[in-house]
Amino acid sequence: MQGEPSGIGYGLKYQARCISDVKADTDHTCFINGTLSLKEENEVHLIWLSSDGTELICEGLFAHPNEIWDLVSCPFDERMFSTVFFTDNCYFSFFMFIFFVRSLTARNSNESYGAAIWQIPELYGQLNSPQLDRIASLDAHVGKIKCVLWWPSGRHDMLISIDEENIFLWSLDCSKKAAEVHSKESAATCESSIQFWDLRTIKKTNSIEHAHVHCANYDTKKKHILVTAEDESGICIWDLRMARVPVQELPGHTHWTWAVTCNPEHDGLILSAGTDSTVNLWLASTSSSDKLTSDSTVESPSQQLDPLLNSYSDYEDSVYGLAWSYRELWIFASLSYDGRLVVESIKPVLSKKWRINPTTGMR
């Protein structure tokens, strides 16, 4: 089902691919995103959805020294977030004067990666040029950093960073503006397998050999369910109790499927985004034994259900960033590479097909 453009848009100055819901802000529907400019100083935008749901407001705009490849808001402090960034001052000179393939090789030999924890100043709305406060640098890495992970719930001073060869467990001390390595474990990460680690012991517990996974996301209501975005176009749903093969495969996108995310509250609602400039909303059975029943979030009028509920086409470039709102569970934000941020509500789509209580979201 191809949907008409219906979202609320906001334009960033530069290219971008990272967006995160500000889960700790319980008063506003809020998202934070970062830009990806090679030439210019980059920016972090703090975006609020207006109380009437008709406008996106830039509540804060902050300079960031490097291009941002990963950004995650702290789940317990609305003013804190992490970034993974990349800097390479030699890239443009190589690119301009050397054949393209050689320029990529040169980039790999001169590239520099970093990760840091940042805090938005408390009175940023009253400052003329508010500056981000760097709480700590995660500077033990020597290879390409993939991501930084916060504990998903509760107030914890531990966080994880992952590069191509290692997993680091950090102890964060905000009062001292420092982060120390608590433990480190070798973990050769690659796109041809999915690895599972016990963070209590920092040991690998299992793995699934599966080619070229771009993104993975847990179903928070069913912790044994994992959804992955595949290289090329597909989406796979895995039941980790029997993970030899996916329990369901969705067709995904017409080009690469780059991101997937499960609704934090309603089982089976999945968003995906891809390089076909589209965001898809799916309703999927999340295990081989699941059937849609009257207890489901939405109820099918027939036994056979098309899993694709809607396609959102408000974009002119590849969509890399996706985030559900934890405050308003029927709202999501997406970010395309050209810096276009779009916030959508899925209620109009669901109300056309299914009977939903406007207050609870349930039938």
Summary of the structure (lengths in Angstrom):
residues: 363
radius of gyration: 20.6
end to end distance: 22.1
largest distance: 63.9
contacts: 1151
relative contact order: 0.14
helix: 9%
strand: 46%
